[in-house]
Amino acid sequence: MDEERALYIVRAGEAGAIERVLRDYGDKHRATFKFESTDEDKRKKLCEGIFKVLVKDVPTTCQVSCLEVLRILSRDKKVLVPVTTKENMQILLRLAKLSDLDDSLEKVSEFPVIVESLKCLCNIVFNSQMAQQLSLELNLAAKLCNLLRKCKDRKFINDIKCFDLRLLFLLSLLHTDIRSQLRYELQGLPLLTQILESAFSIKWTDEYESAIDHNGPPLSPQETDCAIEALKALFNVTVDSWKVHKESDSHQFRVMAAVLRHCLLIVGPSEDKTEELHSNAVNLLSNVPVSCLDVLICPLTHEETSQEATTLDELASDKTAEKETVLKNNTMVYNGMNMEAIHVLLSFMEKRIDKGSSYREGLTPVLSLLTECSRAHRNIRKFLKDQVLPPLRDVTNRPEVGSTVRNKLVRLMTHVDLGVKQIAAEFLFVLCKERVDSLLKYTGYGNAAGLLAARGLLAGGRGDNWYSEDEDTDTEEYKNAKPNINLITGHLEEPMPNPIDEMTEEQKEYEAMKLVNMLDKLSRRADVKDLHQDGG
């Protein structure tokens, strides 16, 4: 009955009545995502009627009510079949300021219409193959980029940017050809990077370094949502960017990596939003050529040096002082380099391990990223080795037992998911400079057997990659315990008592005769077997 009443008013009523009936319909069905099939035909006709109203000269508030209902109805794929036409798509493009006309964004009263039109386009493009084809024909990606350029530096229209970016993400997800168009023809990489800079209000202190205000306010919900959509769109644009051939490309990827470093060091309006923001940053960093990830770390600034921030090397034996210094200076320092971003990635990885589920989707991207960073950049590897595999002191427990990052990663080396256990083992192997003896020291032979078998290194040796020749130093505790460490389990075992020491002379003689008889029987069986083979 709702559709029938709304359809009657839309066809015959004036703008005020249409606005009221559609507002009531929208309020009632705002959370509706499944529709009754019996009213399907009425919903189709209601969509057609709404498009006829949208081409008329009606008040902005009436347009918004029409678009809100159209957005709700466009959740139903079947309804979209008759209404998704080129003419109707062009109506929505015009209302969203995506037409070929050089429309400005000066009328604030039009912003709700633009936002609702973009929301409708998101639903329609996602649910309709015809709309996806029409998007290519209408060159929608170029129009979206043009709209982004109009509003990239204007913070008060974040909703427009957010849904523009979401639609751009959907198009590049559904059409691989659009990724190439965005990357090269539309200069999507610098454009989307600038959108991120604007969302984060970045102030550059050097070519690839931004100022971080650790005491500043968190991102607003609108800025966070806008940044997340930009990160998702950038992921699609850069998904095939493992190799960089041009110097200009290398520079652009370094700028983007510097923006992503900034992203890792700020927080959103809530813990969940911060994790979502950082998760998308991790995914995008995985697309950055590894040679450009050197900007994730940087030398200490003059101000940080003047604060005399204590390095992790100096704090290795005093964990309390280490935490106090990090809290005081807001920096994680190693070998004179600011390691804040890498520390955030490490903490993010540990949180994903602690969740205990969805490892393939949630954990493997950050583990792969840290592995590649460690393999390519010595300072990153040494810092992560210091954090994940500190010098062994207590070897009384098995490597997989405990709550340290090493314990958690070693447990993953025997995970049921092949991909998860491979990347966990690979990460630890790289931290050990791909030396088998070093890996076994921290994990035990049993946990490392899968990786070593796959690499053909069960007999020892090292991987194919080159690393610096600086040697690890063992603690006195480890040196003293080493002779009694079980190589299979990787932990200290007390020497087993020799049972012969507690036997009498008669018992020893009895056991010796048993052993002689057993050997005699084995020898006779072997002779009989050889005889049968010779006669065969």
Secondary structure by P-SEA (a helix, b strand, c coil): caaaaaaaaaacccaaaaaaaaaaaaaaacccccccccaaaaaaaaaaaaaaaaaccccaaaaaaaaaaaaaaacccccccccccaaaaaaaaaaacccccccccccccaaaaaaaaaaaaaaaaaccaaaaaaaaaaaaaaaaaaaaaaccccccaaaaaaaaaaaaaaaaaacaaaaaaaacccaaaaaaaaaaaaaaccccccccbbbbccccccccaaaaaaaaaaaaaaaaaaccccccccaaaaaaaaaaaaaaaaaaacccccaaaaaaaaaaaaaaaaaccccccccccccccaaaaaacccccccccccaaaaaaaaaaccccccccccaaaaaaaaaaaaaaaaaccccccccaaaaaaaaaaaaccaaaaaaaaaacccccccccccccccccaaaaaaaacccccaaaaaaaaaaaaaaacccaaaaaaccccccaaaaaaaacccccccccbbbbcbbbbbcaaaaaacccccccccccccccccccccccaaaaaaaaaaaaaaaaaaaaaaaaaaaaaaac
